[in-house]
Amino acid sequence: MALTKKKNPMKRELLSMHRYAHRRGCAPSTVGRAVRLGRLKESVVKRGKRILIDPEIADQEWEKNTRMHIIDSLKEKTANEQRQEQRREDPPVLLDYQEARAKKIRADAAASEIKLQKLRGDLIDVLDVARLWEEVLGSLRRRLEVIPDRLASELVAIDDPKEMRDRLRADIRAALQDAANELTNASD
């Protein structure tokens, strides 16, 4: 009687990546990529440098973790679900029109309010204010610059430092008062 080896029913059948790819009908590189990316994990057995695959577990992992699973689940959506999803993503055109109209009405009201304030004199254009300040400050500068030339001959004749100071202060105050009057007259 010859001794024959009986197959252990508990022992798994392991395939090389090439044979598993042939069984699935895909390229061996596709199976290798699935192993590298972790799509096939539980089914992979490493023996030295060789990678073997348990086909039963790999088939389950393949279905669960590859793009085909995602594509199949997308195909299962009904047309009604897709229409509902589309409605949630796209706001109704009527609402957009109403919002745009309300925004325009608010902008028109704000523009009218500004116009009214300008007519009442409550609101002044920034450029007008800047021009006025430029004129007033230029005039003040010219007035202050001539004080030393105008007072030099008078100050030489004065011996008292307090009197000199008072004379200088009076001329500076006069220049500042003229500038203030210019601003007041311009705002009227």
Beta strands, then each sheet from edge to edge (+ up, - down):
strand 1: 15-16
strand 2: 44-47
strand 3: 50-53
sheet 1: 1+ 3- 2+
end
